[in-house]
């Protein structure tokens, strides 16, 4: 990951605000990368990885929370199993 420690901590704090809701549905999310152009790359885990609502959860919940708490982030995207970090 190319992002500095403070930025990583702030994104993780934003994700921690959402984790109880994801875990209630037997899912979770992990931070994979923050690219040089400030795109957060996440991977859905557990039930979230196969949920038909994960795209909506990503945009309406996770992305909005991260953008509000870490305004320098430009967007959030989910990666598929096996995708590698590119930064």
Number of C-alpha atoms within 10 A of each C-alpha: 14 11 15 9 9 9 14 18 11 14 19 15 15 20 22 14 12 17 17 13 12 19 15 9 13 12 18 21 21 14 16 16 21 24 16 12 12 15 15 22 17 19 18 21 16 14 15 20 17 11 13 10 10 17 14 11 15 18 15 11 14 22 21 16 18 24 16 11 15 16 10 13 19 13 17 19 15 20 15 11 10 6 10 10 12 9 11
